[in-house]
């Protein structure tokens, strides 16, 4: 009898242990599933947060670009809303409504600059107002640009601003690309004004990036003058007064006779490559690896 009771107790203990093991196993499985679900949930929240943060950064960058260029009037808040962008029409946005922007600085600041406009210009029939039979004034050009509505009118007014206002001086002073022929033409005109004719005029072929600024590049120029003192001085003075900058790097002067000297010089002229807006894309991965 005692033996049977002991066996029964052992059986009950074994059964209780099995139930306990099953309960622990079930709890472990439930805990593992819960931890896995929580981990996935946290990863999704983190991924969505990265996506939203990157979208916000893109919206801010686009808004800053639109605002700084002057395509639309400044937003009421920190960024443009969808309604503000839908209402924005660059063709009808006046320059007066976007002060301090790139567009306003070019049209109102540079185009009307009296110092730039004082540079003598070649006569151009394209800059004659057919109504007044005189060269366009800045006010006439500005009114034409501000009143333009269609793309054709805007392109025509922009072209007149570039050719007939003070903006025409800028490409001469700092070209947008390497043009050795135009550089030699400028030097040749300086020589003509100075009443001196060089024996030969050819490009040196050298070009490199300048340490003076971003996108600024140098063109090497070799200059040799064999003339009397007055002529040599006149050439150098006219080079100094040129709208295009020539930076003398090295120069040597030798007396070659009575009131005659030989000047050998190395100089740099400059041009600036265009600055463009580049659009980039960002890939966000759930694993945390972000590529731009």
Buried (B, 14 or more C-beta within 10 A) or exposed (E): EEEEEEEEEEEEEEEEEEEEEEEEEEEEEEEEEEEEEEEEEEEEEEBEEBEEEBEEEBEEEBBEEBBBBBBBBBBEEEBBEEEBBEEBEEEEBEBEEBEEBEBBBBBBEBBBBEEBBEEEBEEEEEBBBEEEEEEBBBEBBBEBBBEBEEEEBBEBBBEBBBBBBBBBBBBBEBBEEBBBEBBBEBBEEBBEEBEBEBEEEEBEEEBEEBEEEEEBBBBBBBBEBBBBEEBBBBBBEBBEEBEBEBEBEEEEEEEEEEEBBBBBBBBBBBBBBEEEEEEEEEEBEEEEEEEE
